[in-house]
């Protein structure tokens, strides 16, 4: 085997990445067409989906053979939630085929969406596995390499921090697991040569043992790219630094250059990552890969919005958020959306989901091409007093407040508190910090309140002279409260998330009780 001097080895690795990058060029040309041919691409997706499923039980029920236009599609098929398709999915899990999709479906992504106890099982067909999820991973790398031509991406290993549950049998016909576990289980073996840790470790069930095993398996490897949920990746990074005794990640992995992140907003964690990876060559790429499909990729490192991926076997519709609660909400095709408005996303996919309300809300920042940010969840916002506070408002306001007050955020949740004697109320913020603010709680609350007013005109209007909404109440959590809460629910690691905003007080009351117990000890 030939040996190389350090300079020669670096040069050969640079050549390797540049050579492999050539294989992405054709795909990048296709993606560039999204800006000018979005309508045609989406119409082809719809036509193909209808044609493929026309002889399924679902296709016959809604007479897919007679549907020749989007208008007819909308008129034939009602909007669906998981509860409405659940009986069909259960039959598929038990081995029946030709129900929602022609083929027998062996894999199901287990998802709760939040930390509630009810699980959903989303079909992972071979078409959505290869033509959507894996295609999204390929495109994420393609777009990143275009944005960073100096990359040495293929000179190192990729660390994937995936789901907390390994695939398990639902019955003799079907298996389920977190989406990341399902994807890893079906991954092309060649990919295993460029990623760490081993499949055995990444699919471990017990989160704390898994973190220890990942640390031992990867701290001495040449890792240069990360993939995972920001909050849980921070846990791993800190464990790596504790193991090695280093101050920042570049001392452990000097070639680290990109973090592909998703699942929750990156904004509250951005400053922590900058301090733990203090190098200008580090990049952050947001992706939107849910159990139901892969929808978006940050296509420009200077723009935090994501490009809507149009040719993944998914047809998109959008419902204005204000219309969601009406008896017959109006769904719009992609061509009808406007920038600056919040929409609930509706998807029709090669995973057998038809006009399915995914539960996320998005706001478009551009329509040539279609680029968007995730603004929240249809069930996770606060509108108790007409303030329409979305998750992206809360994330940005808290991020700005922490930056101005030298605070480092760990986790937070917010819920309304009704002051019945005054016929008004306030928001109660329960926040856990890595580093508490340099000012008092009252001052921190005032800064946060002002940023919320700047970012949300409805909030500002309701706060005017305390008409219906008084200044928020901020409670500083004891260290480890959110971790204890997730552990009690068996929700540590992977894709599990803290519910940021809620219209009811169920989650915050549970957290406050844990906080009180820690105070009493």
HELIX and SHEET records of a PDB file:
HELIX    1   1 UNK A    6  UNK A   21  1                                  16    
HELIX    2   2 UNK A   22  UNK A   24  5                                   3    
HELIX    3   3 UNK A   25  UNK A   32  1                                   8    
HELIX    4   4 UNK A   33  UNK A   35  5                                   3    
HELIX    5   5 UNK A   38  UNK A   53  1                                  16    
HELIX    6   6 UNK A   57  UNK A   61  1                                   5    
HELIX    7   7 UNK A   64  UNK A   66  5                                   3    
HELIX    8   8 UNK A   70  UNK A   76  1                                   7    
HELIX    9   9 UNK A   82  UNK A   93  1                                  12    
HELIX   10  10 UNK A  126  UNK A  128  1                                   3    
HELIX   11  11 UNK A  129  UNK A  134  3                                   6    
HELIX   12  12 UNK A  135  UNK A  147  1                                  13    
HELIX   13  13 UNK A  153  UNK A  155  5                                   3    
HELIX   14  14 UNK A  179  UNK A  185  1                                   7    
HELIX   15  15 UNK A  189  UNK A  194  5                                   6    
HELIX   16  16 UNK A  199  UNK A  202  1                                   4    
HELIX   17  17 UNK A  207  UNK A  218  1                                  12    
HELIX   18  18 UNK A  230  UNK A  244  1                                  15    
HELIX   19  19 UNK A  249  UNK A  252  1                                   4    
HELIX   20  20 UNK A  267  UNK A  269  5                                   3    
HELIX   21  21 UNK A  270  UNK A  276  1                                   7    
HELIX   22  22 UNK A  321  UNK A  323  5                                   3    
HELIX   23  23 UNK A  334  UNK A  336  5                                   3    
HELIX   24  24 UNK A  391  UNK A  404  1                                  14    
HELIX   25  25 UNK A  420  UNK A  422  5                                   3    
HELIX   26  26 UNK A  441  UNK A  455  1                                  15    
HELIX   27  27 UNK A  457  UNK A  463  1                                   7    
HELIX   28  28 UNK A  464  UNK A  466  5                                   3    
HELIX   29  29 UNK A  481  UNK A  488  1                                   8    
HELIX   30  30 UNK A  506  UNK A  520  1                                  15    
SHEET    1   A 4 UNK A 120  UNK A 124  0                                        
SHEET    2   A 4 UNK A 107  UNK A 111 -1                                        
SHEET    3   A 4 UNK A 175  UNK A 177  1                                        
SHEET    4   A 4 UNK A 168  UNK A 169 -1                                        
SHEET    1   B12 UNK A 195  UNK A 196  0                                        
SHEET    2   B12 UNK A 157  UNK A 160  1                                        
SHEET    3   B12 UNK A 223  UNK A 228  1                                        
SHEET    4   B12 UNK A 258  UNK A 261  1                                        
SHEET    5   B12 UNK A 283  UNK A 290  1                                        
SHEET    6   B12 UNK A 293  UNK A 297 -1                                        
SHEET    7   B12 UNK A 306  UNK A 308 -1                                        
SHEET    8   B12 UNK A 370  UNK A 377 -1                                        
SHEET    9   B12 UNK A 356  UNK A 367 -1                                        
SHEET   10   B12 UNK A 342  UNK A 349 -1                                        
SHEET   11   B12 UNK A 314  UNK A 320 -1                                        
SHEET   12   B12 UNK A 331  UNK A 333 -1                                        
SHEET    1   C 4 UNK A 473  UNK A 476  0                                        
SHEET    2   C 4 UNK A 424  UNK A 435  1                                        
SHEET    3   C 4 UNK A 408  UNK A 419 -1                                        
SHEET    4   C 4 UNK A 501  UNK A 502  1                                        
END                                                                             
